[in-house]
Each structure stands twice: as C-alpha cells, then as structure tokens.
Amino acid sequence: MNSGRPLKDLAASAVQKIAPYIPGKPIEELEREYGVTNIVKLASNENPLGPGPLAVAAIQKSAGEIGLYPDGNGFALKQALANKHGCGIDCITLGNGSNDVLALLSEAYLTADTEAVYSQYSFAVYPIVVQATGATAKVAPALPESAFMPLGHDLIAMRRLVGPLTRLVFVANPNNPTGTWVEAQPLKEFIASIPSTSLVVLDEAYVEYATDVSFPDASKWLSEFPNLVVTRTFSKAFGLAGARVGYALSSPDVADMLNRVRQPFNVSSLALSAACAALRDAEHLAKSVAMNRDGLRQLSIGFVAMGVRPYPSAGNFILIDCAKPAAPLYEALLRAGIIVRPVANYGLPNHLRITIGTREQNERLLAALQAALR
C-alpha cells in the first residue's frame, strides 16, 4: 500500500542534505538553450589541446577489445605509475578520475562519529564525500584577501581543527577554485605535525602545471609519512578528462583498504590504455604546460588592464574578482558563446573561475568580458 511518503525520505539523512556537485555547462546545453554556435568552453579546467597523439592511438587500438572487461587490477598502468613515482604497485589505487579516489577514502575511513578537515574555498567534492558518510566536516577559514596567498589554505587554522576524531585532512595543492598553493617546506612541516590517527590527503590534480613555484614531488615523502595519501589525475594536463582515470599513492596498508571498497572494473580498458600512453608522451605534456604558462600570463595581464583582479594561480585556471555580482557577467559571456565557471556555490558570488585556453580562445574571452563590463 502506498503511504504517499516521498521516496527521497527513504534515503540516508546525510545524503538528503547534500548539495549536488554542479559541473561546468556543457557545450551542447548552451547550443540548445541559447542557439549560439562556435562556443568556447573555459569552465571545467580541461586541457585545450586535448589528449596527445599517443593516447589517441592507444584508445583506437583498444577499441576493438571493448566487448571484454578491463584488467580489474590495472596492472600495466600501476606498473607504469610505480616506475614514475619510485614506489611499489601495492602503493597504488586506481580510480574513475581522482574524484573516485576521494570518495573511496571517505568510504573507507569516515563514519558518523568521525571528522574530516578541509579549508574554506577548497574543492567542492570534499564536503560531498564527507557528508555522504555522515561524518562531521571541520572547515578552516581561508587566508584573508590581504595575505600573500589570498583565499589560500591557512595551515595553522587547519591544524587547530585536527583532533582525536579526525580521520581525513584534505589539502588541495594547487587548490581549485582559487589556484593558490602551499610551498614545499610549510607543507612538509604541516604533514609532520598531523598525528598518525589522521590521514593527510594531498590532492594534486593540477601539479603538472605548477612548474614556476616551489612545489614538491610529495610522492617522495610517502616512506617518511605513512599517513600521507597523494591523489593525482589524468584529466587535466594529460588531456583525458573524458576517459576518467586517476590514482592514489599511499602506504600499502592504506591502498589495501581502498581496494577493498573500490568497485570492480572502475577504470575502463580505453582509459587504462590511454593513461599508459599519456605517461610516455613527454612532448605533449611539455607542450600543454608551456601553452598554459603563456596563457596564464596573457589572461593575467588582460584582466589587470581592464581593472579586474586576478588571483595568483599555479593551475590551468585563474580566479578573478569582478568587484560586483558575477552572475550577470557570466550570463553575458554565455550569450557571447563563452562558458566560464561562476563560483557562488563556493561562497564567492563576485568571482569567476576561467580555464586557460589557447591564445585565440583567451583573446576572445578578454574581448567578451571587456564588452560585458561596459
């Protein structure tokens, strides 16, 4: 008998309270809603060059085997990653993008009577995966606008929130959506200060772009800090956002726990092949990083010239302060065929996050934003 009770009420109470993740607007959706064409998408921090030729060839070669399940252990990719990072394959957990690994960490280590710590203005997936477990989120205030790294992680404030119930401490480096980063020495000191009862999850989705700042290879710290987990992705600099493949580096004990909750075959055969090939394509990675460096400089200069404040960034995107509500500017850019990312859901209603595109895409963005500001 139907009691008329809403089906959503049957879901776990913690899940009912989650604010769903809002992705960047797809190109097809903008075409359908506004009737515009020749669209430039600068909303989701994708590599404007896309995948390299080696990755594309690997996908094409693997397509003939799509009727078979992939290697559930991902041995070839794990071996390639172990060689890259100088660790054992038992230290690696593969994910359907690094988002998947973040969810696995929460599923494996959080319960309703535990806590997780992260910074204000950090990646929106952290509160989602924490809340889904019923755990308590402890959110540290970000650094002030006047700081050297405005809106960045305040490691001192984060450390104060770590207590006996803390199981996960999320640090995004570089951070999305602010682009800010933590340099090697203070980061290492912070990790050393965290008790062994908490895992430090160092989210390095954009690390390949951070070539001009004092950035560590934190994977080399794994033997020194057994409670350190480093997550990375092939979605950004490697240009494989649509393939969905990421990974975690950790102690074998942590990897063992993650692989217990990891879904079988969570990374497709096409993604496994593409990721292996992408690791070999140093030329495409270098080209992508160089284009991003030039584009970041181009946009920063352009924003300053039009009186818009850009924030420092070590990623492939840049946050700007429009000094007024950004929603009308976002709408005007959509009508000009340019998709960027409003970040009011992060508590930044006057800001836009803009992915670094090609030189031509960046020029078009700057012209459209200048017109919108008028």
Buried (B, 14 or more C-beta within 10 A) or exposed (E): EEEEEEEEEEEEEBEEEBEEEEEBBBBEEBBEEBEBEEBBBBBBBBBBBBBBEBBBBBBEEBEEEEEEEBBEEBEEBBEBBBEEBEBEBBBBBBBBBBBBBBBBBBBBBBEEEBBBBBBBBBBBBBBBBBBBBBBBBBBBEBBEEEEEBBBBBBBEBBBEBBEEBBBBBBBBBBBBBBBBBBBBEEBBEBBEEBEEEBBBBBBBBBBBBBEEBEBBEBBEBBEEBEBBBBBBBBBBBBBBBEBBBBBBBBBBEBBEBBBEBBEEBBBBBBBBBBBBBBBBBEEBBEBBBEBBBBBBEBBBEBBEEEEBBBBBBBBBBBBBBBEEEBBEBBEBBBEBBBBBBBBBEBEBBBBBBBBBBBEEBBBBBBEBBBEBBE
